Amino acid sequence: MQLRWHVLEGDHHDDDDMLFPDQDSFHFYEDTLPSGAFYKCHRSASRPARQVLAIPELFRVITTFQRGLDIELAPICRSWRKQLEYCQAPYLLQVLHLNTVENQRLLQRLLHVRPDMFTCDVMDLVARSGHLDMLQYLHEHGATCSTDAMDWAAEQGHLDVVRFLHFNRTEGCTRAAMDDAAKHGHLHVVQFLHDHRSEGATFYAMDSAAINNHLHVVEFLHKNRAEGCSKYGMDRVALEGHIDMLKFLHVHRREGCTAKALDWAAQQGHLAIVKFLHSMRTEGATPDALTWAAENGHFEVVQFLATHRREGHRVHAIQNAVTNGHAGIARYLRKSRQKQCQCVIS
């Protein structure tokens, strides 16, 4: 059976136009068809023929083999074509909302009639979203992806997607997979990549895990990997105020930190970390430590630094404290400066 089609009025472009059965041949049976599909049944057609066309499932099979798109897919294709190239894949996934079963079916229909729309970017984004069922469907129907697929799935913690890509695809991943999985605390993904992949990681893995206070990930990387971390990692841990992480890095790692660690801890008012770095580390601080603590109103930190450290430039610290309305800190620094001067004179 071959149905005749005509193009609806509007924006026409080859197969992206909305196609309907010929209006002169069929009656409308709107309630018997899938969403958006209409047809007219010939008035003089036999009853069995009308019954065949009134079965939605059979009608869908018949029209599947005809050129063109149904009314539900056409506007999606038309809008997709108007997007910038790098926006087409995100647009496609956004309008189809893969979290619903109905729209997953819609995506399957679209893949059948317009496979050119499914670039590797689409499969990459599906992997990033964690839609394993749709990823498997795209894989089974010849869609392509890139290393971004596994990298992004690892970053989001989708272990089931990472496993599927590892065992069924050949694109692999990059070191960003383990780096970003560690950054977000996805230990199960880090362990899988460590056991099954050879791309490895960089020092960014431990740095970012430490900065985000994922101690369990840092412990695993320390025991099982050789990439290590950097001084910046410990500096940032001090800035973020993660005292337990700081102690772990101090005890177990050799990279150490810089003077920025104490400066940044003072800036944020992390007194416990300031005390720890003062007592346990030798990197010291810069005049910024006292200045930043004063301008941010961290009185206890100012007191500790003024008492135990000598890097501070008290004139600048007093000026910044006054500017930001911390009069109490300014008075304290003036008095301590006077006492210091008296001690020097005597």
C-alpha positions in Angstrom: 0.0 0.0 0.0 1.4 3.4 -0.9 -0.1 6.6 0.6 0.1 9.8 -1.3 1.5 12.8 0.6 1.4 16.6 0.2 3.4 19.3 1.8 1.7 21.6 4.4 2.0 25.3 3.8 4.9 26.9 5.6 8.7 26.8 5.6 9.6 24.0 3.2 12.9 22.2 3.0 13.1 18.8 1.5 12.3 16.1 4.1 12.0 18.5 6.9 8.6 19.6 5.7 5.5 18.4 7.5 3.9 15.7 5.3 0.3 14.6 5.3 -1.7 12.0 3.2 -3.4 13.4 0.2 -6.5 15.4 1.3 -8.6 14.3 -1.6 -8.4 10.6 -0.8 -9.1 10.2 2.9 -11.4 11.1 5.7 -10.0 12.4 9.0 -9.8 9.8 11.9 -7.9 12.0 14.3 -8.7 10.0 17.4 -7.2 6.7 16.1 -3.7 8.0 15.3 -0.6 8.7 17.3 -0.1 12.2 18.5 0.1 14.7 15.6 -0.8 12.3 12.9 -3.9 12.6 10.7 -5.1 10.9 7.6 -8.2 10.6 5.5 -9.7 7.3 4.6 -11.1 6.9 1.1 -14.9 7.1 1.1 -15.3 4.2 -1.3 -12.6 2.0 0.2 -13.6 -1.3 1.5 -14.3 -1.8 5.2 -11.2 -4.0 5.7 -9.0 -1.3 4.2 -10.4 1.4 6.5 -9.8 -0.9 9.4 -6.2 -1.4 8.5 -5.6 2.4 8.3 -7.4 2.9 11.6 -4.8 0.8 13.5 -2.1 3.2 14.8 0.6 0.6 15.1 0.1 -0.6 11.5 -0.3 2.9 10.1 3.1 3.8 11.7 4.8 0.8 10.1 3.3 1.7 6.7 4.4 5.3 6.9 7.9 4.4 8.2 8.9 3.3 4.7 7.8 6.5 3.0 9.8 9.6 2.4 9.3 12.5 4.7 8.5 13.3 8.3 5.4 13.3 10.3 4.0 16.4 11.8 5.6 15.7 15.2 9.1 15.5 14.0 9.1 18.2 11.3 9.2 21.3 13.6 12.0 19.7 15.6 14.0 19.2 12.5 13.3 22.7 11.2 14.3 24.3 14.5 17.4 22.1 14.7 18.5 23.3 11.3 18.4 26.9 12.4 20.8 26.4 15.3 24.4 27.1 15.2 26.4 24.0 14.6 27.8 23.7 18.1 24.3 24.2 19.6 22.5 21.6 17.5 23.3 18.6 19.7 22.4 20.3 23.0 19.2 21.6 21.4 18.2 18.2 20.2 18.5 16.7 23.7 16.9 19.6 25.3 13.7 19.5 23.2 13.4 15.8 23.5 13.8 15.6 27.3 15.3 12.1 27.5 13.9 11.6 31.1 10.5 10.7 29.7 9.7 7.4 28.0 7.6 9.0 25.3 10.3 11.3 24.2 12.8 8.5 24.1 10.5 6.9 21.6 10.4 10.2 19.7 14.2 10.2 19.6 14.2 6.7 18.2 11.9 7.7 15.4 14.0 10.7 14.6 17.1 8.6 14.5 15.4 6.3 12.0 14.5 9.1 9.5 17.2 11.7 10.2 20.4 9.8 11.3 22.5 12.8 10.0 21.3 14.8 13.0 23.0 12.3 15.4 26.6 13.5 15.4 29.1 12.3 17.9 28.2 15.3 20.1 24.8 13.8 20.7 26.1 10.5 22.0 28.7 12.4 24.1 25.9 14.4 25.7 23.7 11.4 26.3 26.6 9.8 28.1 27.1 12.9 30.2 23.4 12.9 31.1 23.7 9.2 32.3 20.9 7.9 30.0 22.3 4.4 29.6 19.2 3.0 27.8 19.4 5.7 25.2 23.2 5.3 24.9 22.8 1.6 24.2 20.1 2.3 21.6 22.4 4.8 19.8 25.3 2.4 20.0 23.2 -0.4 18.5 22.1 1.8 15.6 25.5 3.0 14.6 25.8 6.3 16.3 29.3 7.6 17.0 30.9 9.3 20.0 34.3 10.7 21.1 36.5 10.4 24.1 34.3 13.1 25.6 31.6 10.5 26.2 33.6 8.6 28.8 35.3 11.7 30.1 32.0 13.4 30.8 30.3 10.3 32.2 33.2 9.8 34.6 33.0 13.5 35.6 29.3 13.1 36.5 29.8 9.8 38.3 27.8 7.6 35.9 29.7 4.4 36.5 27.2 2.3 34.5 27.8 4.5 31.5 31.6 4.4 31.9 31.4 0.6 32.1 29.3 0.3 29.0 31.6 2.5 27.0 34.6 0.7 28.2 33.3 -2.8 27.3 31.4 -1.9 24.1 33.2 1.0 22.5 36.7 1.7 21.3 37.0 5.5 21.6 38.3 5.3 25.2 38.9 8.4 27.3 41.6 10.8 28.3 43.3 11.5 31.6 40.5 14.1 32.2 38.2 11.1 33.1 40.1 10.2 36.3 41.0 13.8 37.0 37.4 15.0 36.9 36.0 11.9 38.6 38.4 12.6 41.5 37.5 16.3 41.6 33.8 15.4 42.2 34.5 12.7 44.7 33.4 9.7 42.5 35.6 7.1 44.1 33.8 4.2 42.5 34.6 5.7 39.0 38.2 6.5 40.0 38.7 2.9 41.1 37.2 1.5 37.9 39.3 3.7 35.7 42.4 2.7 37.7 41.6 -1.0 37.3 40.5 -1.1 33.7 42.0 1.9 31.8 45.5 2.8 30.9 45.1 6.6 30.3 46.0 7.4 33.9 45.6 10.8 35.4 47.5 14.0 36.3 48.4 15.7 39.5 45.2 17.6 39.1 43.3 14.5 40.3 44.7 14.7 43.8 44.8 18.5 43.8 41.2 18.9 42.9 40.0 16.1 45.2 41.9 17.7 48.1 40.6 21.1 47.3 37.0 19.8 47.4 37.7 17.8 50.6 37.2 14.3 49.2 39.6 12.6 51.6 38.6 9.1 50.6 39.6 9.9 47.0 42.9 11.5 48.1 43.7 8.4 50.2 43.1 6.1 47.3 45.2 8.1 44.9 48.0 8.4 47.4 48.1 4.6 47.9 47.5 3.5 44.3 48.7 6.2 41.9 52.0 7.9 41.2 50.9 11.2 39.8 51.0 12.9 43.2 49.8 16.5 43.7 51.3 20.0 43.7 52.1 22.8 46.2 49.0 24.6 44.8 46.8 21.8 46.1 47.9 22.3 49.7 47.7 26.0 49.3 44.1 25.8 48.2 43.3 23.3 50.9 44.4 26.0 53.4 42.3 28.6 51.6 39.2 26.3 51.8 39.7 25.6 55.5 39.9 21.8 55.3 42.0 21.1 58.4 41.9 17.3 58.2 42.9 17.3 54.6 45.7 19.7 55.4 47.0 17.3 58.1 46.8 14.3 55.7 48.9 16.1 53.1 51.4 17.3 55.6 51.9 13.8 57.0 51.7 11.7 53.9 52.9 13.9 51.0 56.2 15.5 50.2 55.0 18.3 47.8 54.4 20.7 50.6 53.0 24.2 50.1 54.1 27.8 49.7 53.7 30.9 51.8 50.3 31.4 50.1 48.9 28.7 52.3 49.2 30.8 55.5 48.3 34.0 53.6 45.1 32.5 52.2 44.1 30.9 55.5 44.5 34.2 57.3 42.5 36.0 54.6 39.6 33.6 55.2 39.9 33.6 59.0 40.8 29.9 59.4 42.6 30.3 62.7 43.1 26.5 63.3 44.9 26.3 59.9 47.0 29.4 60.6 48.1 27.9 63.9 48.9 24.5 62.3 50.9 26.0 59.5 52.8 28.2 61.9 53.6 25.3 64.1 54.2 22.5 61.6 55.4 24.1 58.4 58.4 26.2 57.5 57.2 28.0 54.4 56.1 31.0 56.5 53.9 33.8 55.2 54.1 37.2 53.5 52.9 40.6 54.8 49.6 39.9 53.0 48.6 37.5 55.8 48.2 40.2 58.4 46.9 42.8 55.9 44.1 40.5 54.6 43.1 39.3 58.0 42.8 42.8 59.2 40.8 44.1 56.2 38.4 41.1 56.5 37.8 41.6 60.2 39.3 38.4 61.5 40.3 39.6 64.9 41.6 36.4 66.4 43.8 35.7 63.4 45.2 39.3 63.6 46.0 38.8 67.2 47.8 35.5 66.5 49.8 36.9 63.6 50.7 40.0 65.5 51.9 38.0 68.4 53.7 35.1 66.7 54.7 36.3 63.3 56.9 39.1 62.0 56.0 39.4 58.3 53.1 41.8 58.7 53.2 45.5 57.6 51.1 47.0 60.4 50.6 50.4 58.8 48.9 48.8 55.7 46.9 46.5 58.0 45.7 49.4 60.1 44.7 51.4 57.0 42.8 48.5 55.5 41.0 47.7 58.8 39.9 51.3 59.1 38.8 51.4 55.4 36.6 48.3 56.0 35.1 49.5 59.3 37.0 47.3 61.6 37.9 49.9 64.2 38.6 47.4 67.0 41.3 45.7 64.9 42.8 49.0 64.0 43.0 50.0 67.7 44.5 46.7 68.6 47.2 47.0 65.9 48.1 50.5 67.0 48.5 49.5 70.6 50.6 46.4 69.7 52.7 48.5 67.4 53.3 51.0 70.2 54.3 48.2 72.6 56.6 46.8 70.0 58.3 50.2 69.6 58.7 50.6 73.3 60.3 47.2 73.6 62.8 48.2 70.9 63.6 51.5 72.6 64.1 49.9 75.9 
